[in-house]
Amino acid sequence: MSQTQTETLSPEQQRTLASVAALMIPASAEFGVPGADDPTILADMLKSLGRDGLPVREALARLDTLAAGRFAEAAKARQEEAAAAFRAEGGAPLAALSRLILQCYYRDDRVMLSLNMEARPPFPKGHVVEQGDWSLLDPVRKRPKMWRDAP
């Protein structure tokens, strides 16, 4: 399979991706944000598949199987049942699909502005991170060394 084939989705897979994205993050008029199935966000997802192309396609195929047909064509109740069953299964394809949808949704300018964040990359200006409870890291600090020193 060529590089191009691993990074693209068929039209049917794109419809399934749009359907599951809309189910995962629907549009909100109250907050003035698009759903994850917005064409701009979907285009970003298709450009961002990269190394997750194969597991995302596996996830979309699994959703079709769980929907007993085409996920995108199923009734909303059937889509919700299939998505819940897939979430209960877990695994790498689910993680890849979730990561793709979430990363592309939360880097959309409209979503960032709705969260009162500047629509910009985090660097070079950075973002202010509130100080938290550093004692939460104590269990990690108490772990034995898990690496070997470089020569």
Number of C-alpha atoms within 10 A of each C-alpha: 5 6 8 9 11 15 18 18 20 10 9 14 20 19 19 23 27 22 20 25 23 17 17 17 16 16 16 10 9 6 10 12 20 20 21 28 24 17 12 13 22 22 13 18 23 17 12 17 20 15 11 19 21 18 18 25 24 17 24 26 18 18 26 21 14 19 22 13 12 18 28 21 15 16 10 13 10 15 23 17 14 22 22 13 14 18 13 10 9 10 12 13 21 22 15 21 23 17 14 22 24 16 14 19 25 14 15 18 15 17 19 16 14 13 13 9 12 13 15 14 10 10 7 7 8 9 11 7 6 5 6 7 6 7 9 9 9 9 8 9 10 8 8 7 8 6 6 6 6 4 3
